[in-house]
Amino acid sequence: MGSLTDKLKGNANEAIGKAKQGLGEATGSAKLQGEGALQEAKGHAQQAMGDAKQAAKDAANKAADAANRKL
């Protein structure tokens, strides 16, 4: 997956996870609250992966640009 895809999926999982937690609190379902917390954490991890991929891509592009200028 690309960095943008990871970030978008991460945002979606965070939102769904927060909604599940809220629904779990409203209905008194500890299971739903737990599922929501896990899904939200998964979203945070996906966003972090997307950020890392973007940073690596930016660093590679910057290094390539610097190398091309020296030629």
GIZI-V922182 format. One line per field, one symbol per residue. ss: DSSP state (2 for helix, 1 for strand, 0 for the rest). phi: phi as a letter, one per 40 degrees, with the letter a starting at -180 (. if undefined). psi: psi as a letter, one per 20 degrees, with the letter a starting at -180 (. if undefined). A space follows every 10 residues. Layout:
ss = ???
phi = ???
psi = ???
This chain:
ss = 0022222222 2222222222 2222222002 2222222222 2222222222 2222222222 2222222222 0
phi = .ccccccccc cccccccccc cccccccgcc cccccccccc cccccccccc cccccccccc cccccccccc c
psi = qrhggggghg gghgggghgg gghgghikoh ghgggggghg hggggggggg gggggggggg hggggghhhi .
